[in-house]
Amino acid sequence: MLRFLTAGESHGPELVAVVEGAPAGFEIDLAKINADLARRQKGYGRGGRMLIEKDEARPVSGIRFGRTLGSPVTFIIVNRDFKNWEKRMSADPRDRGEAKVVTRPRPGHADLAGVLKYNLDDIRDILERASARETTARVAIGSFAKQLLAPFGIDILGYVVSIGATIAKVPADMSIAELRRATEESQVRVADSAAERAIIEEIDGCKKTGDTLGGVVEVVATGLPVGLGSHVQWDRKLDGRIGGALMSLQAAKGVEFGIGFEAARVRGSALHDEIGFDAAERRFTRHSNNSGGTEGGMSTGEPLRVRVAFKPLSTLMQPLKSVDIRTKQEAEGTIERSDVCAIPAAAVIAEAVVAFELAGAFLEKFGGDSLTEIERNYKGYLEQVRNF
Ligand code: EPS
């Protein structure tokens, strides 16, 4: 079973990512992981923190001479900003007086529920771990997972569908390679330059008024074999696993596959993807992909399409009403340095999360402790499906 843990506070010394269950013999290119970390740092609308950081994953276990060993893989990412927080984030009890205690919870953040649940009197004890900085570790893990899937021709891309009120158009016939080229060049990860201009304008407007913006991102994965995940048990359903993982992202508010909630508003006859058979290639085909690539909790072999809606960030420079947890008097939510909009980064993060879940389901299906063993199982299965 492929699993992972992350650790680390936003302004602590380091972030840590541990992946367990990766088989041996996979080539891991660290430069690709660092390129994904750099993609996560980009995007119009980010705050000052991204000017301080230059996220880089340092492997400290599980990889030797660029190949996985089958043992736990650990990446460490240094928080450069820690040098500005050493006393405030110190593990040493003698530094407690340096804390600058935070007592005004931000509506929408983990602040209030967190201090009540953990019985802590400094909101910083909660916000440090609730911070979306944690997604740096998840992107390193997801990028690693993409390299477990790459030998099998599986390609995954996250991009922005909408920010605030602006919806970006994606030409229906655009390939994943073209979409990658267009969205990588965009400052807000959209494939529509008119929408890009409107979004940048909206971000600028929000910055002026001390407000924030949410949005929707889509992840598409191609090259998946039919039959990842399973209908037989709730926790083995591919869409359930991917949906749950995406909902665990900071600020995520909803997930939909294929045409998503729209499916509830159309007739079954207009929704379901009719089945054909390509005799030359000996494979079943679909006339549409409204399902988003899963049926019965299993991949159909069509591209996986999943969308995540993120709420606007809860740190507002023009704060909302709150209550001081110490005095119980009305107060304004705390102002922390933050972003106006982090949706372009959220697309990279969602891509990483989907990659990890797909890698987990892939390894469960094709098993084995080494790349050689998995390749054998994979090839045998594809042949079995072709000869069905
Ligand atoms: C983030 C780092 C954070 C924020 C942002 C995401 O850095 P800092 O708190 O030092 O500015 O920029 O996190 C939030 C908006 C949040 O609410 O936690 C990052 O690395 O992505």
Residues whose N, C-alpha, C, O or C-beta is under 5 A from the ligand:
A	BS01	EPS	G47 R49 A130 S131 A132 R133 L313 R337 S338 D339
